[in-house]
Amino acid sequence: MRTCRAATAGKLTVVLATFVLTLAACGGGPSPRAWAASVCEALTPWRAEINKLTSSTQQQMTAKTTPGQAKENLVRLFGGAEQASETARRKVDEAGVPEADHGEEISQGFQASLGKVRDAYGRARTTIGGLGTGEPTAFYDGVRAAVDTLNKEYDASALDTSRLSSEELKKAFDEVPECR
């Protein structure tokens, strides 16, 4: 009797697993409009934070501070940008995969781009954190080099949308109020 129950339970598990996989394969992701709204809700505060941090970094680069103060401030600023980028990446991940042409690729592309930005800020934070502050000229040269590298990595992280087009998502991003 135990064998029969175990076999039935095993078959039921396989049937339920197949049913769940079938449902997942048939969609169930957010509509293009809902996904676009979620993505814009994730990116809007991220953009604002990055703009604020960029402005603060520029001010820090021209401020009359000691190398030690500049190092502390820049490490904090880049750490904030790194965290803001990860928060945005995580929220895009949590938005799911939109039910749209190339939805999986587009969602992954957004996440990968934000991950590259996060990593670029993290490397800049680590590089500046490792600079010595005893010689101001050498310190600020190191900071400039780190910021130049950051800018190049940031530019290279841009999402290539030429291959990932979805008319449904383009329309959704144009229409939802969260993206305006």
N, C-alpha and C positions, 0 to 999 in steps of 0.2 A: 504494500500500500504506500509506503514511503517513497519508493521509486516512482510510482505513478504521480504522486503529488509533486515531487521534485521535477519530474519531466514536464508536468503541466505548468508549474510555476516558471520553469525555464522558458517554455514556449510563450507564455504570457509576457514574460520580460522581453523576449525577442520581438513579439508583435507590438508591444508598447513602444519599444525603442524605434522600430521601423516607422510607426505612426508619427512619433515625435520628429524623426528625421524627415519624413515626407512633408509634414507641416512646415518645417524650417525651410525645406527646399522650395516649397510653393510660395514663399514670400513671408509675410508677417512682419517685414520691416516697416519703418515709418514711411508715410507718403512723402513725395518730394518736398511739398510745402512744409510739413512738420520737421523733416530733416534739415532743410535750409534754415528754418527758424531756430532750431537747436544749435546749428553750427554758428549762425550769426550771434546768438546769445553767448556762445563760448568765445568767439573771436572779438567781439566788441570790447569787453573789458581788457582782454589781452592786448589789443592794439593801443588802447588808452594807456595801459601800464608801460608798454614798450616805448611809446612816445614820451611819456613822463621820464622814464629811465634814460632814454637817449638824450633828452634835454639836460637832465641832471649830470650825465656823463660828460657832455660838452662843457657844461659849467665847471665841472670838477677839473677838466683838462686845462682850463684857463684860470682857475682860481689860484690865489696866492696861498697855498697850503704847503705844509711840509710833505715830503715824500711819504712818510709814515701815515699822515692823515689821508693823503690821496689814495694810498694803497688800501687802507681800511674802507674808505668810502666806495672805491671802485669795486672791491671784492663784494661788498654788500649790494651795490647796484646790480652787478652782473649775476650775483646769486638770486636777486629778486627777479631778474629777467628770465633766468633759467627756470625758476619755480613757476612764474606766470606762464611760460611756454608749456611746461609739463601739465599745468592745470588745464590749459586750453586743449592740449592734445588728449588728455583723459576725458574731457567733456565731449569732444568730437567722437571719441571711441564709444562713450556711453550713449551717444545719439543713435548708434546702431548703423545699419546699412540701409540706405534708402531704396525703396522699390522703384528703381529707375534703370535705364540702360547704363551699364558699366557702374552700377551703384557700389559694388564691392571695391572695384579699382579706385573709384573716386574717394570713397571713405578712407581707404588705405593710403591714398596719395596725400590727403589732408593730414592724416596722422603722421606719415613719414616726414612730411615737410616740417611740421611743428616739432617733431623729434629731432630733426637736424638743427633747427633753430635752438632748441633747448641745449643740445650738445655743444653748439658753437658758443653759446653764452657760458656754459660750464667750463669749456676749455679756456676761454678768456679769463674767467674767474680764477681758475687754477694757475694759469700762466702769471697773472698779475700777483696772485697770492705768493708765488714763488720768487718774485723779484726782490732783490736786496734794496734797501732804502738808504744805504750809507753814501752813495754817490748820486746826487739828484739828476745829473745829466743822463747817466746810464739808466736810472730808474725810468725817467720820462721817455727815453728812447725805447725802452722795453715796453712801456705802456702803449706808445704809438704803434709799435710793431704788433702787439696783441690786438689792438683795435683794428688795425689794417687787416689782419688775418680774420678777425671776427666779421668785418664787413664783407670780405670775400666769401667766407663760408655762409653768411646770411644770404647774400645774393645767390649763391649756388643752391640754396635750399628751396628756392621758389618752386611752387608746384607747377609742373608743365601741364597745362590744361589743353594743349593742342591735340593730344591723343585721347583725352578723357572728356569727351563731350556728351552731354545728355540734355536734350531740348527741355525735358521735364524739369530738370534741376536749374537750368538757366532761367527758365520762366519763373520757377519758385523763388530763386534768389532775387529776381527783379520785383516780385510781387509782395513778398512777406514784409510786414512792417519792421520786423526785427533786423532786417538787412538794410534799412534805409538810414 
